[in-house]
């Protein structure tokens, strides 16, 4: 058996050191990635399961009452309560849950104006996409929901599907009751137009 010469000894030591160096670099990389995910997890808002008074269950985020997340959630709930509808089903409970008495009157006015068209054409309407913006003006929150509606039905015996751009502007008022939503829609304006 040959005795290793000086070069083999140095090469063997370097190989061992290189393996240990690569192992340590790999460990440091995993540690940094782990710290990044710990930071992401710690800064992520808490998720809570909410059982609302209208018996709906949804996953919410814990946040202060006047946060943007809460305002956007209420604006989207109002948009879905008003615009996602069918010709044969009313959505009175949801409207009552999200709108104040005055806001509910405006919402019912819009629903009554379009009810005949929905019934005669057997219309189903859903929100396909939406975006929410909000602002605080003179101490009151205002929300604007823009998006696309998909409306399908039967017209003169032929089924049809069309898309409509919509904008729903809402004025939100603080709810006076702790067991309801923190804000309700007190006033609204609605626009829509058919896409070309």
N, C-alpha and C positions, 0 to 999 in steps of 0.2 A: 504494500500500500504506500502510495506516494505521500510525502508530506506536502501540504498545500504551500505554495509559494506566497510571497508577500502580496502580490496582486490579487490572488484568489481570496486571501483573508480580507483585504480592503473591500473587494467587490461583494463578498458575503455580508460584511458589516453594513455596507451601504444599502444592500437589498433589504436587510432586516429593518434598517432605519427608514427606508422609503415606505415599506409596508406600514410601519407604525405611524409615520407622518400622514399617509393617505387615510388611515383609520381615524386619526385624530381630526383631520380636516372634515371627513365625513360626519363625525360626531358633532363637531362645531356647526356644520351646515344644518343638520337635523335639529340641533338645539335652537338655532336662530329661526328656523321655520316654525318650530313649536312655539317659541316666544311670540312670533307674529300672530299665529292663530289664537294664542291665549289672549293677546291684546284685542284682536277682532272679537272674540267671544265676550270679553269683559265690557267692551264698548257697545255691543249689540243691545238694542232695547229688549226688555223682557216681553215674552209673548204670554198672553193670558187668554183663556177661553171665556167668552162672554155669552151669557144667556140673557138675551134682551127681553123686554116686556112683551114684545110681539111674538115671543116663543121661538125666535130664531137664535141659532147658535153659530158663532163665528169666532175665528182666531183674531184677536186684536193685539195691539201693542200698548204696553203701559207707557203713558206719557202724561205730561201736565195737561190740564183741561184745555188750556188755550194754545196748545201746540198746533203746528201745521198739520201734523198727522191726524189729529182729531177733527180739525176743520175739513180736511180733504175726505175723511171717512164719512162725515155727515153729508157733505155735498154729493158724494157718490151714491149714498143711500137714497137721498132725495131724488137724484136723477133716475135711478133704477125704479124707485116707487112710482114715479110719474110716467116714465117713457117705456119701460119694459112691460108690455101688456098684450092681452089677447082680446078678441072681440067678445068672448063669452065669459070672462072672469073679471070681477072687480077687485080692486086692491085697496079697499077702504081702511083696513087695519094698518097697513104700512104708511098710508098717507097720514093717518091720525098720529102715528108714532113719530114721524119726521117733521111734520108741518105744524105751525101754530094754527089757531082758528082762522085768522085772516089769510095766512098762506094756504091753508087747506081750501078756503073759498076760491082763491085764484087757481089752484090746481084743479079743483072740481069744475071750474068754469072752462078750462082748457079741455078737460076730459069730456065734458058734456058737449062741447062744440064739435068734437071729433067722433063722438060715440056712434052717430048714425052711419058715417063712412066706414067705421070699423065693423059694424054689424052687417051692413049690406055687402061688403067686400070680404068678409071673413078674414080680417087682417090679424096677423101676428107681427109684433114689433119687438125687436131686441136691440140693445146697444152693442155694437160690434167693437168699437174702441172709444176710449175717452181720455181726456186730459183735464186736470183740475188746477186752476190758479186761484189764489185768494189774496185778499188785502184787508188791511185795517184802516177804515176811513171814519174819522170822528168818533172813535171808540166802538164802532160796529164792524163786524166782520162781513165781508162780501166774498162770495165764491162764484167762479165762472167755470162751468163744465162744458167743454167742447168735445165733439166727437162725431161718430158716424152711426146712424141708425140703419138697421136692415129691416125692411118692411116687406112682408109677403102676404099674398091673399089671392082672391079670385075676382076678376073684373070682366063682366060680360061673358062669363063662362070659361075664361082663360086664366090660368094661374100666372102670377107675375111675382117678381122680386125686384125691388129697387133699393137704392141706397140714398140716404139723405144726410147732409151735413146739419148738425144742430149746435145750438149754443143756449145754455140755460144759465141765466144770471140770477143769483139768489142773495138776499139779505138775511143774515142770520141774527137771531136774538138769543140772549142767554135764557136758558130754561129756568123756571122758578122752582123746579122740583128736582130733588136729588135722585129719584128713582127713574127719571127719564134721561134722554140724551142731554148732554150739557148745553147744546145749542139746537135750536129748531129753525126751520125756514119760515121767516115772517113775511117775505114778499119775493116775487119772482117775475122774470120776464123770459119769454121763450121765443126763439127764432129757429126756423128750419128751412132748408131749400134742397131741392133734388139735385143730385150730382149729375153732371153731364157725361 
